[in-house]
Amino acid sequence: MPQISQIDATFASQLFWLIITFGLIFTVIGLGMVPKISGTVEARDMRIQQDLEAAERARGEADATEEAYRLRTEQNRAEALKVTAAAKAASALEAERKLKAADAELAERVANAEARVRSATDAALADIDNVAAEAAREMVAKLSGAQVSREQAAQAVKAAMAHG
């Protein structure tokens, strides 16, 4: 069989080309492409590590900024409460001052009105004796026809008021 006798020559030739092909593939891929790919992977890994570190720093800065904002907000809130309390106190003092002024004005008006009423009452009471004496004099004149002097009528009214 001639196919069997050619195995040595064919096998040697195929083995030779197999070694050359694998050598060529090893040289091109193993020595040319693999170092580039590993460099790219290492660069990517290094970039990822740097990005993670930058993200961690940014998170730390954001936390610090948030804490500063929170503190500033609390300080502003406390200041606003102080201003509000001061405004309320000032408003209360102003209202109290106005109320005292209004009370003083009202008390003065009441005192003036009471004085006028007292004066009018005193004038009316002083004049009531004269009116009563005149009325008594006229009644005596109409009832009895006698004429009574003003002094006598005034004394009779004072005596009647004293009993009465």
Buried (B, 14 or more C-beta within 10 A) or exposed (E): EEEEEEEEEEEEEEEEEEEEEEEEEEEEEEEEEEEEEEEEEEEEEEEEEEEEEEEEEEEEEEEEEEEEEEEEEEEEEEEEEEEEEEEEEEEEEEEEEEEEEEEEEEEEEEEEEEEEEEEEEEEEEEEEBEEBBBEBBEEBEEEEEEEBEEEBBBEBBEEEEEEE
